[in-house]
Amino acid sequence: MPKMKTHKATAKRFKITGTGKLLRRKQCSTHLRRNKSKRVRRSFDKDHPLSKTDQKRVRRLLGLRKRK
């Protein structure tokens, strides 16, 4: 069976922590930024955890094994 290839677009969008959690960036962070409140703009600077429902799909795209 051939090797699993990493989906490169997914690899650029998600970060894996040391404990195995997946982190993502928020959308809408650049377009029409002036109209957004300061609180919303600050929230774009942080990484946010990926929801449980999306983790299985993203892990498969990244070529990661299941978390134990």
PDB file of N, CA, C and O in Angstrom:
ATOM      1  N   MET A   1       0.834  -1.184   0.000  1.00  0.00           N
ATOM      2  CA  MET A   1       0.000   0.000   0.000  1.00  0.00           C
ATOM      3  C   MET A   1       0.880   1.250   0.000  1.00  0.00           C
ATOM      4  O   MET A   1       1.853   1.311   0.752  1.00  0.00           O
ATOM      5  N   PRO A   2       0.558   2.256  -0.833  1.00  0.00           N
ATOM      6  CA  PRO A   2       1.409   3.449  -0.894  1.00  0.00           C
ATOM      7  C   PRO A   2       1.316   4.294   0.373  1.00  0.00           C
ATOM      8  O   PRO A   2       0.393   4.154   1.176  1.00  0.00           O
ATOM      9  N   LYS A   3       2.293   5.165   0.521  1.00  0.00           N
ATOM     10  CA  LYS A   3       2.314   6.047   1.684  1.00  0.00           C
ATOM     11  C   LYS A   3       1.159   7.039   1.628  1.00  0.00           C
ATOM     12  O   LYS A   3       0.689   7.404   0.551  1.00  0.00           O
ATOM     13  N   MET A   4       0.708   7.470   2.810  1.00  0.00           N
ATOM     14  CA  MET A   4      -0.314   8.524   2.895  1.00  0.00           C
ATOM     15  C   MET A   4       0.368   9.855   2.607  1.00  0.00           C
ATOM     16  O   MET A   4       1.405  10.162   3.194  1.00  0.00           O
ATOM     17  N   LYS A   5      -0.204  10.637   1.716  1.00  0.00           N
ATOM     18  CA  LYS A   5       0.354  11.954   1.434  1.00  0.00           C
ATOM     19  C   LYS A   5      -0.366  13.009   2.269  1.00  0.00           C
ATOM     20  O   LYS A   5      -1.577  12.935   2.474  1.00  0.00           O
ATOM     21  N   THR A   6       0.392  13.986   2.744  1.00  0.00           N
ATOM     22  CA  THR A   6      -0.180  15.094   3.501  1.00  0.00           C
ATOM     23  C   THR A   6      -0.860  16.054   2.546  1.00  0.00           C
ATOM     24  O   THR A   6      -0.301  16.406   1.507  1.00  0.00           O
ATOM     25  N   HIS A   7      -2.064  16.478   2.894  1.00  0.00           N
ATOM     26  CA  HIS A   7      -2.763  17.502   2.115  1.00  0.00           C
ATOM     27  C   HIS A   7      -2.145  18.845   2.503  1.00  0.00           C
ATOM     28  O   HIS A   7      -2.379  19.341   3.606  1.00  0.00           O
ATOM     29  N   LYS A   8      -1.364  19.430   1.608  1.00  0.00           N
ATOM     30  CA  LYS A   8      -0.530  20.575   1.939  1.00  0.00           C
ATOM     31  C   LYS A   8      -1.335  21.824   2.296  1.00  0.00           C
ATOM     32  O   LYS A   8      -0.912  22.600   3.154  1.00  0.00           O
ATOM     33  N   ALA A   9      -2.484  22.030   1.655  1.00  0.00           N
ATOM     34  CA  ALA A   9      -3.313  23.190   1.986  1.00  0.00           C
ATOM     35  C   ALA A   9      -3.822  23.088   3.426  1.00  0.00           C
ATOM     36  O   ALA A   9      -3.907  24.090   4.135  1.00  0.00           O
ATOM     37  N   THR A  10      -4.154  21.877   3.846  1.00  0.00           N
ATOM     38  CA  THR A  10      -4.609  21.664   5.220  1.00  0.00           C
ATOM     39  C   THR A  10      -3.450  21.859   6.192  1.00  0.00           C
ATOM     40  O   THR A  10      -3.636  22.437   7.263  1.00  0.00           O
ATOM     41  N   ALA A  11      -2.283  21.395   5.842  1.00  0.00           N
ATOM     42  CA  ALA A  11      -1.118  21.512   6.718  1.00  0.00           C
ATOM     43  C   ALA A  11      -0.763  22.971   6.982  1.00  0.00           C
ATOM     44  O   ALA A  11      -0.240  23.292   8.049  1.00  0.00           O
ATOM     45  N   LYS A  12      -1.039  23.862   6.025  1.00  0.00           N
ATOM     46  CA  LYS A  12      -0.739  25.279   6.203  1.00  0.00           C
ATOM     47  C   LYS A  12      -1.766  25.975   7.094  1.00  0.00           C
ATOM     48  O   LYS A  12      -1.475  27.026   7.665  1.00  0.00           O
ATOM     49  N   ARG A  13      -2.952  25.404   7.217  1.00  0.00           N
ATOM     50  CA  ARG A  13      -4.039  26.062   7.933  1.00  0.00           C
ATOM     51  C   ARG A  13      -4.205  25.614   9.383  1.00  0.00           C
ATOM     52  O   ARG A  13      -4.857  26.302  10.169  1.00  0.00           O
ATOM     53  N   PHE A  14      -3.628  24.475   9.747  1.00  0.00           N
ATOM     54  CA  PHE A  14      -3.819  23.932  11.087  1.00  0.00           C
ATOM     55  C   PHE A  14      -2.477  23.679  11.754  1.00  0.00           C
ATOM     56  O   PHE A  14      -1.482  23.380  11.093  1.00  0.00           O
ATOM     57  N   LYS A  15      -2.468  23.804  13.084  1.00  0.00           N
ATOM     58  CA  LYS A  15      -1.265  23.574  13.860  1.00  0.00           C
ATOM     59  C   LYS A  15      -1.555  22.470  14.875  1.00  0.00           C
ATOM     60  O   LYS A  15      -2.655  22.418  15.425  1.00  0.00           O
ATOM     61  N   ILE A  16      -0.603  21.603  15.127  1.00  0.00           N
ATOM     62  CA  ILE A  16      -0.760  20.524  16.088  1.00  0.00           C
ATOM     63  C   ILE A  16       0.063  20.859  17.323  1.00  0.00           C
ATOM     64  O   ILE A  16       1.250  21.164  17.213  1.00  0.00           O
ATOM     65  N   THR A  17      -0.560  20.804  18.501  1.00  0.00           N
ATOM     66  CA  THR A  17       0.154  21.084  19.740  1.00  0.00           C
ATOM     67  C   THR A  17       0.935  19.852  20.170  1.00  0.00           C
ATOM     68  O   THR A  17       0.804  18.783  19.573  1.00  0.00           O
ATOM     69  N   GLY A  18       1.734  20.004  21.194  1.00  0.00           N
ATOM     70  CA  GLY A  18       2.519  18.891  21.709  1.00  0.00           C
ATOM     71  C   GLY A  18       1.658  17.765  22.252  1.00  0.00           C
ATOM     72  O   GLY A  18       2.049  16.599  22.205  1.00  0.00           O
ATOM     73  N   THR A  19       0.475  18.115  22.771  1.00  0.00           N
ATOM     74  CA  THR A  19      -0.418  17.099  23.318  1.00  0.00           C
ATOM     75  C   THR A  19      -1.319  16.486  22.254  1.00  0.00           C
ATOM     76  O   THR A  19      -2.081  15.565  22.546  1.00  0.00           O
ATOM     77  N   GLY A  20      -1.240  16.991  21.010  1.00  0.00           N
ATOM     78  CA  GLY A  20      -2.003  16.403  19.920  1.00  0.00           C
ATOM     79  C   GLY A  20      -3.276  17.133  19.553  1.00  0.00           C
ATOM     80  O   GLY A  20      -4.033  16.659  18.706  1.00  0.00           O
ATOM     81  N   LYS A  21      -3.534  18.289  20.176  1.00  0.00           N
ATOM     82  CA  LYS A  21      -4.727  19.061  19.830  1.00  0.00           C
ATOM     83  C   LYS A  21      -4.504  19.784  18.507  1.00  0.00           C
ATOM     84  O   LYS A  21      -3.370  20.102  18.148  1.00  0.00           O
ATOM     85  N   LEU A  22      -5.577  20.037  17.797  1.00  0.00           N
ATOM     86  CA  LEU A  22      -5.511  20.781  16.538  1.00  0.00           C
ATOM     87  C   LEU A  22      -5.980  22.206  16.771  1.00  0.00           C
ATOM     88  O   LEU A  22      -7.028  22.429  17.378  1.00  0.00           O
ATOM     89  N   LEU A  23      -5.203  23.175  16.288  1.00  0.00           N
ATOM     90  CA  LEU A  23      -5.554  24.583  16.415  1.00  0.00           C
ATOM     91  C   LEU A  23      -5.782  25.177  15.035  1.00  0.00           C
ATOM     92  O   LEU A  23      -5.156  24.774  14.054  1.00  0.00           O
ATOM     93  N   ARG A  24      -6.697  26.148  14.980  1.00  0.00           N
ATOM     94  CA  ARG A  24      -7.037  26.791  13.715  1.00  0.00           C
ATOM     95  C   ARG A  24      -7.035  28.298  13.893  1.00  0.00           C
ATOM     96  O   ARG A  24      -7.035  28.795  15.019  1.00  0.00           O
ATOM     97  N   ARG A  25      -7.032  29.022  12.792  1.00  0.00           N
ATOM     98  CA  ARG A  25      -7.175  30.472  12.795  1.00  0.00           C
ATOM     99  C   ARG A  25      -8.619  30.815  12.462  1.00  0.00           C
ATOM    100  O   ARG A  25      -9.322  30.008  11.853  1.00  0.00           O
ATOM    101  N   LYS A  26      -9.064  31.995  12.852  1.00  0.00           N
ATOM    102  CA  LYS A  26     -10.426  32.423  12.541  1.00  0.00           C
ATOM    103  C   LYS A  26     -10.486  32.973  11.122  1.00  0.00           C
ATOM    104  O   LYS A  26      -9.488  33.466  10.594  1.00  0.00           O
ATOM    105  N   GLN A  27     -11.657  32.886  10.513  1.00  0.00           N
ATOM    106  CA  GLN A  27     -11.844  33.448   9.179  1.00  0.00           C
ATOM    107  C   GLN A  27     -12.224  34.920   9.285  1.00  0.00           C
ATOM    108  O   GLN A  27     -12.439  35.427  10.386  1.00  0.00           O
ATOM    109  N   CYS A  28     -12.307  35.609   8.148  1.00  0.00           N
ATOM    110  CA  CYS A  28     -12.712  37.035   8.059  1.00  0.00           C
ATOM    111  C   CYS A  28     -11.736  37.954   8.771  1.00  0.00           C
ATOM    112  O   CYS A  28     -12.144  39.022   9.227  1.00  0.00           O
ATOM    113  N   SER A  29     -10.474  37.593   8.887  1.00  0.00           N
ATOM    114  CA  SER A  29      -9.547  38.386   9.686  1.00  0.00           C
ATOM    115  C   SER A  29      -8.934  39.559   8.921  1.00  0.00           C
ATOM    116  O   SER A  29      -8.419  40.479   9.556  1.00  0.00           O
ATOM    117  N   THR A  30      -8.966  39.567   7.605  1.00  0.00           N
ATOM    118  CA  THR A  30      -8.295  40.630   6.863  1.00  0.00           C
ATOM    119  C   THR A  30      -9.263  41.546   6.119  1.00  0.00           C
ATOM    120  O   THR A  30      -9.025  42.751   6.043  1.00  0.00           O
ATOM    121  N   HIS A  31     -10.321  41.017   5.582  1.00  0.00           N
ATOM    122  CA  HIS A  31     -11.213  41.802   4.729  1.00  0.00           C
ATOM    123  C   HIS A  31     -12.111  42.701   5.580  1.00  0.00           C
ATOM    124  O   HIS A  31     -12.742  42.239   6.530  1.00  0.00           O
ATOM    125  N   LEU A  32     -12.162  44.003   5.226  1.00  0.00           N
ATOM    126  CA  LEU A  32     -12.992  44.997   5.943  1.00  0.00           C
ATOM    127  C   LEU A  32     -12.685  45.027   7.435  1.00  0.00           C
ATOM    128  O   LEU A  32     -13.588  45.029   8.272  1.00  0.00           O
ATOM    129  N   ARG A  33     -11.423  45.049   7.743  1.00  0.00           N
ATOM    130  CA  ARG A  33     -10.992  44.961   9.139  1.00  0.00           C
ATOM    131  C   ARG A  33     -11.309  46.231   9.927  1.00  0.00           C
ATOM    132  O   ARG A  33     -11.523  46.167  11.138  1.00  0.00           O
ATOM    133  N   ARG A  34     -11.341  47.379   9.259  1.00  0.00           N
ATOM    134  CA  ARG A  34     -11.608  48.653   9.945  1.00  0.00           C
ATOM    135  C   ARG A  34     -12.983  48.694  10.599  1.00  0.00           C
ATOM    136  O   ARG A  34     -13.162  49.322  11.642  1.00  0.00           O
ATOM    137  N   ASN A  35     -13.948  48.027   9.988  1.00  0.00           N
ATOM    138  CA  ASN A  35     -15.324  48.067  10.495  1.00  0.00           C
ATOM    139  C   ASN A  35     -15.540  47.162  11.688  1.00  0.00           C
ATOM    140  O   ASN A  35     -16.564  47.268  12.363  1.00  0.00           O
ATOM    141  N   LYS A  36     -14.603  46.276  11.962  1.00  0.00           N
ATOM    142  CA  LYS A  36     -14.773  45.330  13.058  1.00  0.00           C
ATOM    143  C   LYS A  36     -14.317  45.972  14.374  1.00  0.00           C
ATOM    144  O   LYS A  36     -13.450  46.846  14.385  1.00  0.00           O
ATOM    145  N   SER A  37     -14.912  45.527  15.470  1.00  0.00           N
ATOM    146  CA  SER A  37     -14.568  46.091  16.776  1.00  0.00           C
ATOM    147  C   SER A  37     -13.166  45.640  17.191  1.00  0.00           C
ATOM    148  O   SER A  37     -12.624  44.669  16.664  1.00  0.00           O
ATOM    149  N   LYS A  38     -12.598  46.374  18.149  1.00  0.00           N
ATOM    150  CA  LYS A  38     -11.253  46.022  18.615  1.00  0.00           C
ATOM    151  C   LYS A  38     -11.235  44.641  19.245  1.00  0.00           C
ATOM    152  O   LYS A  38     -10.270  43.895  19.084  1.00  0.00           O
ATOM    153  N   ARG A  39     -12.297  44.297  19.961  1.00  0.00           N
ATOM    154  CA  ARG A  39     -12.373  42.985  20.606  1.00  0.00           C
ATOM    155  C   ARG A  39     -12.346  41.867  19.571  1.00  0.00           C
ATOM    156  O   ARG A  39     -11.677  40.853  19.768  1.00  0.00           O
ATOM    157  N   VAL A  40     -13.062  42.046  18.481  1.00  0.00           N
ATOM    158  CA  VAL A  40     -13.093  41.043  17.415  1.00  0.00           C
ATOM    159  C   VAL A  40     -11.728  40.953  16.747  1.00  0.00           C
ATOM    160  O   VAL A  40     -11.245  39.857  16.461  1.00  0.00           O
ATOM    161  N   ARG A  41     -11.106  42.102  16.499  1.00  0.00           N
ATOM    162  CA  ARG A  41      -9.786  42.096  15.862  1.00  0.00           C
ATOM    163  C   ARG A  41      -8.735  41.422  16.737  1.00  0.00           C
ATOM    164  O   ARG A  41      -7.849  40.737  16.226  1.00  0.00           O
ATOM    165  N   ARG A  42      -8.827  41.612  18.049  1.00  0.00           N
ATOM    166  CA  ARG A  42      -7.898  40.934  18.963  1.00  0.00           C
ATOM    167  C   ARG A  42      -8.085  39.427  18.934  1.00  0.00           C
ATOM    168  O   ARG A  42      -7.120  38.673  19.057  1.00  0.00           O
ATOM    169  N   SER A  43      -9.328  38.990  18.771  1.00  0.00           N
ATOM    170  CA  SER A  43      -9.584  37.539  18.775  1.00  0.00           C
ATOM    171  C   SER A  43      -8.985  36.857  17.551  1.00  0.00           C
ATOM    172  O   SER A  43      -8.776  35.644  17.562  1.00  0.00           O
ATOM    173  N   PHE A  44      -8.705  37.621  16.495  1.00  0.00           N
ATOM    174  CA  PHE A  44      -8.090  37.032  15.298  1.00  0.00           C
ATOM    175  C   PHE A  44      -6.619  36.670  15.540  1.00  0.00           C
ATOM    176  O   PHE A  44      -6.055  35.854  14.811  1.00  0.00           O
ATOM    177  N   ASP A  45      -6.003  37.271  16.552  1.00  0.00           N
ATOM    178  CA  ASP A  45      -4.583  37.027  16.811  1.00  0.00           C
ATOM    179  C   ASP A  45      -4.323  35.671  17.450  1.00  0.00           C
ATOM    180  O   ASP A  45      -3.208  35.154  17.384  1.00  0.00           O
ATOM    181  N   LYS A  46      -5.350  35.093  18.071  1.00  0.00           N
ATOM    182  CA  LYS A  46      -5.166  33.846  18.811  1.00  0.00           C
ATOM    183  C   LYS A  46      -5.533  32.637  17.953  1.00  0.00           C
ATOM    184  O   LYS A  46      -6.324  32.732  17.014  1.00  0.00           O
ATOM    185  N   ASP A  47      -4.942  31.510  18.299  1.00  0.00           N
ATOM    186  CA  ASP A  47      -5.350  30.241  17.692  1.00  0.00           C
ATOM    187  C   ASP A  47      -6.480  29.657  18.515  1.00  0.00           C
ATOM    188  O   ASP A  47      -6.477  29.757  19.742  1.00  0.00           O
ATOM    189  N   HIS A  48      -7.441  29.051  17.850  1.00  0.00           N
ATOM    190  CA  HIS A  48      -8.603  28.487  18.524  1.00  0.00           C
ATOM    191  C   HIS A  48      -8.635  26.980  18.309  1.00  0.00           C
ATOM    192  O   HIS A  48      -8.236  26.502  17.247  1.00  0.00           O
ATOM    193  N   PRO A  49      -9.103  26.222  19.298  1.00  0.00           N
ATOM    194  CA  PRO A  49      -9.156  24.764  19.132  1.00  0.00           C
ATOM    195  C   PRO A  49     -10.182  24.368  18.086  1.00  0.00           C
ATOM    196  O   PRO A  49     -11.219  25.013  17.931  1.00  0.00           O
ATOM    197  N   LEU A  50      -9.878  23.314  17.386  1.00  0.00           N
ATOM    198  CA  LEU A  50     -10.771  22.800  16.358  1.00  0.00           C
ATOM    199  C   LEU A  50     -11.893  22.017  17.020  1.00  0.00           C
ATOM    200  O   LEU A  50     -11.669  21.329  18.016  1.00  0.00           O
ATOM    201  N   SER A  51     -13.105  22.118  16.469  1.00  0.00           N
ATOM    202  CA  SER A  51     -14.241  21.405  17.061  1.00  0.00           C
ATOM    203  C   SER A  51     -14.055  19.892  16.903  1.00  0.00           C
ATOM    204  O   SER A  51     -13.370  19.423  15.993  1.00  0.00           O
ATOM    205  N   LYS A  52     -14.677  19.152  17.806  1.00  0.00           N
ATOM    206  CA  LYS A  52     -14.543  17.688  17.807  1.00  0.00           C
ATOM    207  C   LYS A  52     -15.048  17.083  16.504  1.00  0.00           C
ATOM    208  O   LYS A  52     -14.512  16.080  16.033  1.00  0.00           O
ATOM    209  N   THR A  53     -16.089  17.696  15.917  1.00  0.00           N
ATOM    210  CA  THR A  53     -16.686  17.129  14.710  1.00  0.00           C
ATOM    211  C   THR A  53     -15.753  17.209  13.507  1.00  0.00           C
ATOM    212  O   THR A  53     -15.818  16.362  12.617  1.00  0.00           O
ATOM    213  N   ASP A  54     -14.880  18.223  13.472  1.00  0.00           N
ATOM    214  CA  ASP A  54     -13.983  18.395  12.332  1.00  0.00           C
ATOM    215  C   ASP A  54     -12.647  17.683  12.506  1.00  0.00           C
ATOM    216  O   ASP A  54     -11.910  17.507  11.536  1.00  0.00           O
ATOM    217  N   GLN A  55     -12.328  17.274  13.730  1.00  0.00           N
ATOM    218  CA  GLN A  55     -10.997  16.725  13.982  1.00  0.00           C
ATOM    219  C   GLN A  55     -10.696  15.469  13.182  1.00  0.00           C
ATOM    220  O   GLN A  55      -9.586  15.318  12.672  1.00  0.00           O
ATOM    221  N   LYS A  56     -11.655  14.572  13.061  1.00  0.00           N
ATOM    222  CA  LYS A  56     -11.414  13.307  12.349  1.00  0.00           C
ATOM    223  C   LYS A  56     -11.044  13.572  10.892  1.00  0.00           C
ATOM    224  O   LYS A  56     -10.111  12.975  10.355  1.00  0.00           O
ATOM    225  N   ARG A  57     -11.799  14.484  10.260  1.00  0.00           N
ATOM    226  CA  ARG A  57     -11.562  14.787   8.844  1.00  0.00           C
ATOM    227  C   ARG A  57     -10.204  15.459   8.629  1.00  0.00           C
ATOM    228  O   ARG A  57      -9.484  15.121   7.689  1.00  0.00           O
ATOM    229  N   VAL A  58      -9.860  16.402   9.494  1.00  0.00           N
ATOM    230  CA  VAL A  58      -8.603  17.128   9.345  1.00  0.00           C
ATOM    231  C   VAL A  58      -7.415  16.209   9.621  1.00  0.00           C
ATOM    232  O   VAL A  58      -6.395  16.286   8.936  1.00  0.00           O
ATOM    233  N   ARG A  59      -7.547  15.337  10.630  1.00  0.00           N
ATOM    234  CA  ARG A  59      -6.466  14.388  10.921  1.00  0.00           C
ATOM    235  C   ARG A  59      -6.194  13.472   9.736  1.00  0.00           C
ATOM    236  O   ARG A  59      -5.039  13.167   9.437  1.00  0.00           O
ATOM    237  N   ARG A  60      -7.242  13.037   9.067  1.00  0.00           N
ATOM    238  CA  ARG A  60      -7.064  12.171   7.900  1.00  0.00           C
ATOM    239  C   ARG A  60      -6.337  12.928   6.784  1.00  0.00           C
ATOM    240  O   ARG A  60      -5.473  12.362   6.115  1.00  0.00           O
ATOM    241  N   LEU A  61      -6.683  14.207   6.580  1.00  0.00           N
ATOM    242  CA  LEU A  61      -6.024  15.000   5.549  1.00  0.00           C
ATOM    243  C   LEU A  61      -4.552  15.246   5.882  1.00  0.00           C
ATOM    244  O   LEU A  61      -3.710  15.318   4.988  1.00  0.00           O
ATOM    245  N   LEU A  62      -4.254  15.372   7.166  1.00  0.00           N
ATOM    246  CA  LEU A  62      -2.875  15.601   7.581  1.00  0.00           C
ATOM    247  C   LEU A  62      -2.048  14.324   7.626  1.00  0.00           C
ATOM    248  O   LEU A  62      -0.830  14.371   7.797  1.00  0.00           O
ATOM    249  N   GLY A  63      -2.714  13.183   7.472  1.00  0.00           N
ATOM    250  CA  GLY A  63      -1.998  11.911   7.497  1.00  0.00           C
ATOM    251  C   GLY A  63      -1.628  11.473   8.891  1.00  0.00           C
ATOM    252  O   GLY A  63      -0.653  10.743   9.073  1.00  0.00           O
ATOM    253  N   LEU A  64      -2.399  11.910   9.897  1.00  0.00           N
ATOM    254  CA  LEU A  64      -2.118  11.539  11.280  1.00  0.00           C
ATOM    255  C   LEU A  64      -2.931  10.323  11.676  1.00  0.00           C
ATOM    256  O   LEU A  64      -4.019  10.084  11.151  1.00  0.00           O
ATOM    257  N   ARG A  65      -2.391   9.563  12.606  1.00  0.00           N
ATOM    258  CA  ARG A  65      -3.133   8.425  13.136  1.00  0.00           C
ATOM    259  C   ARG A  65      -4.152   8.915  14.137  1.00  0.00           C
ATOM    260  O   ARG A  65      -4.119  10.068  14.567  1.00  0.00           O
ATOM    261  N   LYS A  66      -5.055   8.029  14.503  1.00  0.00           N
ATOM    262  CA  LYS A  66      -6.068   8.383  15.492  1.00  0.00           C
ATOM    263  C   LYS A  66      -5.429   8.650  16.840  1.00  0.00           C
ATOM    264  O   LYS A  66      -4.427   8.033  17.203  1.00  0.00           O
ATOM    265  N   ARG A  67      -6.028   9.587  17.584  1.00  0.00           N
ATOM    266  CA  ARG A  67      -5.538   9.906  18.910  1.00  0.00           C
ATOM    267  C   ARG A  67      -6.000   8.868  19.911  1.00  0.00           C
ATOM    268  O   ARG A  67      -7.160   8.457  19.887  1.00  0.00           O
ATOM    269  N   LYS A  68      -5.120   8.443  20.783  1.00  0.00           N
ATOM    270  CA  LYS A  68      -5.478   7.405  21.746  1.00  0.00           C
ATOM    271  C   LYS A  68      -6.039   7.978  23.013  1.00  0.00           C
ATOM    272  O   LYS A  68      -6.389   7.231  23.927  1.00  0.00           O
TER     273      LYS A  68
END
